[in-house]
């Protein structure tokens, strides 16, 4: 089915289709890691030929937003070209370096979130805390890891700073990897309590306390990360 409001005009079809695909990715229709619908489905949806659709996809593959895996499909690798560049750069760094950047970004983002978070942002954070406690009761480590990643991403988004959000997106994979590599199952209970305390500080609009709690929560992850040979202590 063609979306009349989005169907590209006859001129500059490829460029317009690239814009449409990027808007959908940035709006969250296909988050990072998601697989796009098939070429046949999307070319029909947007009322373009498969050749036109293929050219648009290849342009986004070229800049790192998409990746085509033979036999599997096309996957979202970044939300914007900037995120793609940052992700490639960050991907070559060791975990400790990534975590140090994460600590700097998130502590500042948490302070900003205490000032700028909308009621809807706080409601989402409260839902995550409730879901985390339920997952903790089930001892579901995988869900707790996913909820932790969502918690931190929500805070960064609530900070209302686009550049901070782009940098955080670039270290997203490393941030999730840090939880998996440095968190023992018995640590999750303390982490959920720390998350709840951060949300309380944000609700109280206590920027200084929110930042302090965020640093206290994240600093041990940096210390627990494996040190690369030759890296200064």
C-alpha positions in Angstrom: 0.0 0.0 0.0 1.4 3.4 -1.0 1.4 6.1 1.7 0.0 9.1 -0.2 1.6 11.6 2.2 5.0 9.9 1.9 5.1 8.6 -1.7 8.0 10.2 -3.4 7.3 12.4 -6.4 8.5 11.5 -9.8 11.5 13.8 -9.6 14.5 12.9 -7.5 12.9 9.6 -6.4 16.0 8.1 -4.9 16.8 11.2 -2.8 13.3 11.6 -1.5 13.1 7.9 -0.7 16.4 8.2 1.3 14.8 11.0 3.3 11.7 8.9 4.0 13.7 5.9 5.1 15.9 8.1 7.4 12.9 9.8 8.9 11.4 6.4 9.7 14.6 5.2 11.3 15.0 8.3 13.4 11.4 8.1 14.4 12.0 4.6 15.8 10.0 2.6 13.3 13.1 0.5 12.7 15.5 0.9 15.7 19.2 0.1 15.6 19.6 -3.6 15.1 16.2 -4.0 13.5 15.7 -5.8 10.1 13.9 -3.8 7.4 10.9 -5.3 5.7 11.7 -6.9 2.3 12.5 -4.9 -0.8 9.2 -6.0 -2.3 7.2 -4.9 0.7 8.8 -1.4 1.0 8.9 -0.7 -2.7 5.2 -1.4 -2.9 4.5 0.6 0.3 6.2 3.7 -1.1 5.1 3.2 -4.7 8.5 3.0 -6.3 10.3 0.4 -8.4 12.6 -2.1 -6.8 15.5 -0.5 -8.7 14.8 2.9 -7.1 14.4 1.3 -3.7 17.7 -0.7 -4.1 19.5 2.5 -5.0 18.2 4.3 -1.9 19.2 1.4 0.4 22.7 1.3 -1.2 23.2 5.0 -0.5 22.3 4.4 3.2 24.6 1.4 3.3 27.4 3.5 1.9 27.2 6.0 4.8 26.8 3.2 7.4 23.2 3.7 8.4 22.1 0.4 6.9 23.9 -2.9 6.4 22.9 -5.6 3.9 23.7 -9.1 5.0 23.6 -11.6 2.1 20.9 -14.2 2.8 19.6 -12.4 5.9 18.3 -9.0 4.8 19.0 -5.3 5.5 19.6 -4.1 9.1 19.7 -0.7 10.7 23.2 0.0 12.1 22.8 3.7 13.0 20.1 6.3 13.2 22.0 9.0 11.3 25.2 9.4 9.3 26.9 11.1 12.3 26.0 8.1 14.5 27.4 5.8 11.9 30.7 7.6 11.9 30.9 7.8 15.7 30.0 4.2 16.0 32.8 3.1 13.7 35.3 5.2 15.6 34.1 4.1 19.0 34.1 0.4 17.9 37.9 0.4 17.7 38.3 1.5 21.3 38.7 -0.7 24.4 35.9 -1.1 26.9 37.5 1.0 29.6 37.7 4.0 27.2 34.1 3.6 26.2 33.0 3.4 29.8 34.9 6.6 30.7 33.1 8.4 27.9 29.8 6.9 29.1 30.5 8.1 32.6 31.1 11.7 31.4 28.1 11.7 29.1 25.6 10.1 31.5 26.5 12.0 34.6 25.9 15.3 32.8 22.8 14.0 31.0 21.3 12.9 34.4 21.9 16.4 35.8 20.2 17.9 32.7 17.3 15.4 32.9 16.6 16.5 36.5 16.0 20.0 35.1 14.4 19.2 31.7 12.6 15.8 32.0 9.0 16.0 31.0 6.3 14.1 33.0 6.2 11.5 30.2 9.9 10.9 30.6 9.6 10.4 34.3 6.6 8.1 33.8 8.7 5.9 31.4 11.5 5.7 34.0 9.0 4.7 36.7 7.7 1.9 34.4 11.2 0.7 33.8 11.9 0.5 37.5 8.6 -1.5 38.1 9.5 -3.8 35.2 13.0 -4.2 36.6 11.8 -5.2 40.0 9.5 -7.8 38.4 12.4 -9.2 36.3 14.5 -9.3 39.4 11.9 -11.4 41.1 12.0 -13.8 38.2 15.9 -13.7 38.1 15.7 -12.8 34.5 19.2 -11.4 33.8 18.6 -10.9 30.1 15.5 -8.7 30.6 17.3 -6.8 33.4 20.2 -6.0 31.0 17.8 -4.8 28.3 15.8 -2.7 30.9 19.1 -1.2 32.2 20.1 -0.1 28.7 16.6 1.4 28.1 16.8 3.2 31.5 20.1 4.9 30.6 19.0 5.7 27.1 15.7 7.3 28.4 17.7 9.5 30.8 19.9 10.7 28.0 16.9 11.5 25.8 15.2 13.3 28.7 18.3 15.6 28.9 17.1 17.3 25.8 20.5 17.7 24.2 20.8 16.3 20.7 24.6 16.2 20.6 24.7 14.3 23.9 22.1 11.9 22.5 24.2 11.3 19.3 27.3 10.6 21.3 25.4 8.2 23.6 24.0 6.4 20.6 27.5 5.9 19.3 28.6 4.1 22.5 25.3 2.2 22.9 26.8 -1.2 22.0 29.7 -0.7 24.3 27.3 0.5 27.1 25.2 -2.7 26.8 28.4 -4.8 26.5 29.6 -3.2 29.7 26.6 -4.3 31.6 27.0 -7.9 30.3 30.7 -8.1 31.0 30.9 -6.3 34.4 27.6 -7.2 36.1 27.3 -10.4 38.2 23.7 -11.7 38.6 23.8 -10.8 42.3 24.6 -7.1 41.5 21.3 -6.5 39.7 19.4 -5.9 42.9 21.7 -3.0 43.9 21.6 -1.6 40.4 17.8 -1.5 40.4 17.8 0.3 43.8 20.4 2.8 42.4 18.2 3.4 39.3 15.2 4.0 41.6 17.2 6.6 43.6 18.3 8.4 40.4 14.6 8.6 39.3 13.6 10.0 42.7 16.3 12.7 42.4 15.0 13.6 38.9 11.4 13.7 40.2 12.6 16.1 42.9 14.4 18.2 40.3 17.6 17.9 42.3 20.2 18.2 39.6 23.2 17.9 41.8 22.0 14.8 43.6 21.0 13.2 40.4 24.4 13.7 38.9 26.1 12.5 42.1 24.0 9.3 42.1 24.7 8.7 38.4 28.5 9.0 38.9 28.3 6.7 42.0 26.3 4.2 40.0 28.6 4.2 36.9 32.1 4.7 38.3 32.4 1.1 39.6 31.8 -0.2 36.1 34.8 1.7 34.8 36.9 0.2 37.6 35.6 -3.3 36.9 36.4 -3.2 33.2 39.4 -5.2 32.0 42.4 -3.0 31.5 44.2 -3.1 28.2 48.0 -3.9 28.3 50.1 -0.8 28.4 47.1 1.4 29.4 48.0 3.9 32.2 46.2 3.2 35.5 
